[in-house]
Amino acid sequence: TFVIVLGLNCHKCSSTKSWEDCNKESSQFYCTYSDANCYKAHYTTKDGEFQVFGKSCGPESFCDEKFNPVCKDHLGPSDCDVKCCEDDMCNGSSVVWVNGPAVLLCSLVMMLPGKEILWTFISIKMYAISSS
């Protein structure tokens, strides 16, 4: 009897220009079963002269900037922002990383009369934010 364990499917790309450029080159990547997270990472030097935008998959340790390959492969003073998720293709360009107040606002809007117009406006704003 054979058991096949499949890992996540994540977007994979890398760019030194922008998220938009990274997304253009993005491909679906089949991760190993031990890769529990998809991630997006943005590395930039303190002076802003060099940056890397990257998406891929990896173990949970890659969610820490000290261990993420996009962050740790470069030397010198820098900032690195890593966001992880645990669902197939969750690190795509349309991912919306929302916080508690945003969810509360959307819930309240759903209770308002005439909510369809307001909801359309909020959806457009959230799409614009997520595609940046």
Salt bridges, closest charged atoms under 4 A:
GLU20 OE2 - LYS24 NZ 3.76
ASP79 OD1 - LYS46 NZ 2.99
ASP81 OD2 - LYS83 NZ 3.49
